[in-house]
Amino acid sequence: MTLPVVLVSVVLVAMSISGTAVALPSIGRDLDASGSPLHWVVAGYNLAFAAMTLVAGSAADRIGRRRVFVAVALVFVAGFLATALSRTIIITDLARIVSGVGAAGLMAAGSAILASSYAGAARNRAFALMGTMAGVGIAIGPTLSGLSRTWKK
């Protein structure tokens, strides 16, 4: 069950990164936002993701990969829900930062879990699948965001 859970998290993280750029104009219209505050919907997530990846990986090594994975999954979901329910751009920006922290942890702890769960050729396949799922998520994210925009109209 380890591999499917990690792969689903990788797809969700990748979709969240790539889909937001397509959704940004709709977010701006829905929240009556533009300029820098709107830019932070993307930048805040990416900055938090970049800043927290090493921290999350270190925490996973120190206090346990699965424990960190579960905790950051909850952080990611909390940020995602807060983003979805937000009525202001500031809350959206803060929620996206929270999601970015969770996403960093999912990627770092998820890859650590795979590295410790598999060896040899099985490890190679697990990481190949992880990379494939990241690519799938990056491709699907903008597509789903674009579809949701057309359904709203």
N, C-alpha and C positions, 0 to 999 in steps of 0.2 A: 504493500500500500504506500510505501515511502515514495517511490518514483512517481506515481500518478499525482500525488499531492504536491510534490515539488514542481512538477511540470505544469500543473494548473496554475500555481502561483506565478510561475515564470510568464505564462501567457497573459495573465491578468496585469502583471506589472508592465509588460511590453505594450499591451493595449492601452493602458493608462498613460503611458509616455507618448505614444504616437497619435492616439485619437484626440487628445486635447487640442492639438493644433488645428484640427478641422472643426472642432466644436467651439473654438474661441469666438468667432463672430456671433454665434448664437448665445453664448454666455454673456458677451458684451451687451447684446440687445435685451436679454432676459433680466440682467442685473443693472441695466442702464449705466454701463461702465465702459471706459476706454482708456487709452494711454497706459501709463505705468501700472496702475492698479490691475488692469486687465492683463498686462504682460506678466505680472507676478503669478498668475494662475499656472503658467508654464514654468517660469523661471524659479519660483519657489519650490516646486516639486523637484526640478532638476538639481537645484542647489542642495536641497536637503538630501536627495539621493546620493549625490557625489560626496557630501560632507560626512554622511553617516555610514557609508559602506564599510570602511575600515573599522569604525567603532563597533558596528554590529558584528563583523567577523571576529574581532577580538573578544567581544562579549560572548559569542557562541563558543569560542575556544575555552573561555574561562568558566562559564556557568552552565554550559551545555547547549549543544546544537539544537536539539528538539525543543528544549525549554525556550530558547530565544526565538526559534521559528514560530512557535505558538504565540508568544507574546507580541512579536512584530506583525503576525497575521492579524491579531486583534487591533493593533494600532492602524494597520493599513485599512481594515474594514471600517474602523471608527472614522478615519479621515475621509474615506470614500462616502460613508453615509452623511457625514457633516457637509461634505461638498454637495451632495445631491439635495439636501434639505435646506441649504443656505439660501438666504434671501438678500444678502449683501455681498459685495465684492470683497470686502475685508475678511469676512468669515470664510468665503470661498478660498481666498489666498491662504489663510491660516490652515484651513482644512487640507488644502493641497500640500502644504508643507508637512503636515502630519502624515499624509499619505506617502509622501516622498521618504520620510523616515522609515515608515513601515516597509516600503518597497525595497529600500536598501537592505534592510534586515532580511527580507524574504530571499533576496538574491544571494546575500552573503551566507546566511545560515543554511539556505537550501543547497547551495553548492558544497558547503562543508558536510552536510548530511550525506549527499551523494558520494563525496570523496571517501567518507568513512564507512559507507554502507556497501560499496562495491570495490572490487579489485580487478586488475588486469583488463581483459577485453570487455568485461561487463561494465567496468568503470568508463572505458572509452565510449561504449554505446550509451551509457546514461548521460554523459556529458554531450555527446552528439545529439541526443534527443533534447537535452536542455537548450542547446544552441538552435536547433530546429524550431522548438516551441517559441523561443524568443523571436525568431524571424516570422513565425506564423502570427504571433501577437502584434508585432510591428505592422504587418500587412493588414490584419483584421481590424485593428484599432481605428484607423481613419475610415475604413469602409463602413463599420457600424456607426461611427459618429456621423458620417454623411447620410446614412440611411435614416437615422433618428431625426436628422434635420428635415428630411423630405416628408417624414410621417407627421411632423408637427404642423406642416403647412396645410 
